[in-house]
């Protein structure tokens, strides 16, 4: 009769040491080592992102220092209300992302999915507002570089439906997400419902941002038209009283932007076209096109980082729906949170530099 020999304590310890759970990669000894390695890799990546954006910030500072009047004039065509709304949206998304990290540590799956969905919705709303802002500028010819088109008095805005073109991808995604949600509902799959729900809400938030942007843009345009009409109605008296800034802006493209010595002129009437669209002389040396090249480069690259963050957050929602995160494994949520905070932090610098400093 043979009897089984119990493994030695050293063998038991050796086997236990190599029994990795599914969430622990085989090349890590424990959860702490895996978390620290992931955090280090993320910080190195974020440093490269800071260096990448620093190049654009340096270019902005250099060209602004050489052509301050150009940047002062062109910045008047940026809508501060839209920039402020997007700043608030991103700041709120930082709160929801930080909440999601905490929920992942406590294994609060519903809260985690809800906060990730809220962050995704804020990102979509940001892009919706930005789509309105871009389409409005393109309609009046504010393109980058040599594609910049000067508007003349009485020239109509472009009839190209830029906003519609920018909204088509979001509309396609919305239809796809709704169909996915219907499938999940019919199949009674809790997993698919947890994933589809936040995606549908995020797609709807994009169009909510579009609507909000249209309202604010319409208010801004309505206010500009009233100011221009009032300036013409009161003539020189109104210009001397509170229209001095508009007159200065109108004179800037014809005097300063050509690189000539600045000349101060008084009692000059301001036309509505000069207060709403750039004068034809603005781009004689490509200066206005240069400003909008920098503007679209900085805000566009930031928008692509938003899109990348949205893709990774969607991946986190899928993993959260599978109940993969807990107190020992929440590194992916924490690392994505660091990335998202950097994206928000960069916008906090972009907003005052482009919209507020004049």
WOSUL-V940112 format. One record per residue. RES is the residue in one small letter. SS is DSSP state (helix for helix, strand for strand, loop for the rest). Layout:
# WOSUL-V940112
res = [RES	RES]
ss = [SS	SS]
This chain:
# WOSUL-V940112
res = [x	x	x	x	x	x	x	x	x	x	x	x	x	x	x	x	x	x	x	x	x	x	x	x	x	x	x	x	x	x	x	x	x	x	x	x	x	x	x	x	x	x	x	x	x	x	x	x	x	x	x	x	x	x	x	x	x	x	x	x	x	x	x	x	x	x	x	x	x	x	x	x	x	x	x	x	x	x	x	x	x	x	x	x	x	x	x	x	x	x	x	x	x	x	x	x	x	x	x	x	x	x	x	x	x	x	x	x	x	x	x	x	x	x	x	x	x	x	x	x	x	x	x	x	x	x	x	x	x	x	x	x	x	x	x	x	x	x	x	x	x	x	x	x	x	x	x	x	x	x	x	x	x	x	x	x	x	x	x	x	x	x	x	x	x	x	x	x	x	x	x	x	x	x	x	x	x	x	x	x	x	x	x	x	x	x	x	x	x	x	x	x	x	x	x	x	x	x	x	x	x	x	x	x	x	x	x	x	x	x	x	x	x	x	x	x	x	x	x	x	x	x	x	x	x	x	x	x	x	x	x	x	x	x	x	x	x	x	x	x	x	x	x	x	x	x	x	x	x	x	x	x	x	x	x	x	x	x	x	x	x	x	x	x	x	x	x	x	x	x	x	x	x	x	x	x	x	x	x	x	x	x	x	x	x	x	x	x	x	x	x	x	x	x	x	x	x	x	x	x	x	x	x	x	x	x	x	x	x	x	x	x	x	x	x	x	x	x	x	x	x	x	x	x	x	x	x	x	x	x	x	x	x	x	x	x	x	x	x	x	x	x	x	x	x	x	x	x	x	x	x	x	x	x	x	x	x	x]
ss = [loop	loop	loop	loop	loop	loop	loop	loop	helix	helix	helix	helix	helix	helix	helix	helix	helix	helix	loop	loop	loop	loop	loop	loop	loop	loop	loop	loop	loop	loop	helix	helix	helix	helix	helix	helix	helix	helix	helix	helix	helix	helix	helix	helix	helix	helix	helix	helix	helix	helix	helix	helix	helix	helix	helix	helix	helix	helix	helix	helix	helix	helix	helix	helix	helix	helix	loop	helix	helix	helix	helix	helix	helix	helix	helix	helix	helix	loop	loop	helix	helix	helix	helix	helix	helix	helix	helix	helix	helix	helix	helix	helix	helix	helix	helix	helix	helix	helix	helix	helix	helix	helix	helix	helix	helix	loop	loop	loop	helix	helix	helix	helix	helix	helix	helix	helix	helix	helix	helix	helix	helix	helix	helix	helix	helix	helix	helix	helix	helix	helix	helix	helix	helix	helix	helix	helix	helix	helix	helix	loop	loop	loop	loop	loop	helix	helix	helix	loop	loop	loop	loop	loop	loop	loop	loop	loop	loop	loop	loop	loop	loop	helix	helix	helix	helix	helix	helix	helix	helix	helix	helix	helix	helix	helix	helix	helix	helix	helix	helix	helix	helix	helix	helix	helix	helix	helix	helix	loop	loop	helix	helix	helix	helix	helix	helix	helix	helix	helix	helix	helix	helix	helix	helix	helix	helix	helix	helix	helix	helix	helix	helix	helix	helix	helix	helix	helix	helix	helix	helix	helix	helix	helix	helix	helix	helix	helix	helix	helix	helix	helix	helix	helix	helix	helix	helix	helix	helix	helix	helix	helix	helix	loop	loop	helix	helix	helix	helix	helix	helix	helix	helix	helix	helix	helix	helix	loop	loop	loop	loop	loop	loop	loop	loop	loop	loop	loop	loop	loop	loop	loop	loop	helix	helix	helix	helix	helix	loop	loop	loop	loop	loop	loop	loop	loop	loop	loop	helix	helix	helix	helix	helix	helix	helix	helix	helix	helix	helix	helix	helix	helix	helix	helix	helix	helix	helix	helix	helix	helix	helix	helix	helix	helix	helix	helix	helix	helix	helix	helix	helix	helix	helix	loop	loop	loop	loop	strand	loop	loop	strand	loop	helix	helix	helix	helix	helix	helix	helix	helix	helix	helix	helix	helix	helix	helix	helix	helix	helix	helix	helix	helix	helix	helix	helix	helix	helix	helix	loop	loop]
